[in-house]
Amino acid sequence: MSKYDVHLFPVVRFTVRGSEAESMEDACKKAEQFLSREAIKSAMCGGYEHGADFADEVIEALVDVQGDEQYEHTRWLRPVGDGWKEHEKTKS
């Protein structure tokens, strides 16, 4: 049996409220300006004017085999149904 380090990539919903814009597309562009690592951390702790929480979805995982210092066996996987399947990033 092997040991693995698994890096999960969950979706985080970051809400920017009251964005004034000419269109929905413009509102998205303006909202992106608020997005930063620190803003997300702060929002998830309740200390920011905007909100953030996990959206109950993991979009992919990066799996390393412990001891594989050259990362030759590292793989990207995506959830598929009730399981996981190797992702194309691995094969490129």
N, C-alpha and C positions, 0 to 999 in steps of 0.2 A: 504494500500500500504506500502511495506517495503522499507527500505533504505539499500543499499549494498555498500561495498567497493570492487571495481573490480581491480584486478592486472592482466594486460595484459602482455603476454610474446611474444614480437615481435622478429622476426629473424633479427639479425644484420649480415650483410656481412662484414667480415674483410679480406682485401686483403693483402697478403704478396707477394711482387713482387721479381722476380729474385732469387728464392730459388734454389740453386744448390743441386742436389740429384741424387742418383742412380736409383730411380724409382718414380712414382707418389705417392706411399704409403709412401716412405721415405720423399718426399717433404712435405706431410701432417704432418708427425711427426715433421719435423723441423719447419714448420710454427706454429704449436701449441706452440712452445717455446716462440713465440713473443706475444701470446695471454694473456692479463691480463685486469683487469677492467680499470686500468689507461691507458693502451695502446689504448683501445677502446675509452675511453673518449677523449683522446688526438687526435686520428685519426678522430673522428667525428667533432672535432673543427678545423681540418685542420693543426694540429701542430705535425704531426708524419710522418715518412717516408713512412708508409703504409697507406692504405685507409680504411675507414669504412663508411657504410651507412645502412639504413634500407632496407630490402629486400622485403618490401610490403607484409609481411605475418605475421599473428599472429598465433602461434601454439597452444596456450592454454591460459586459464584464471583461476585464483584462485578467487573465490567469497566468501566474508565474509558477514554475516548479521550483520549490526551495532547493538551493544548492546549484541551480543552473545560472552561474555567474555571467554567462554570455547571452542569456535570454533566448537560447536557440529553440526552446520548447514553449515559449510564451505564446499564448493564443488569445484572440478576441472571440467572445461568444455573445450571442443574442438570445433572449428568451423566445421560445417557439412553443406555443401550446403550454403543456405542463413541464416542458424540458428546456434544454439549451442546445444551440447549434452553433458550430464554428462560423464566424463572421468573415466576410471577404477581406477585411483589413489584414488578417493573418496571412492571406495568400499573396498579397502584393509585394 
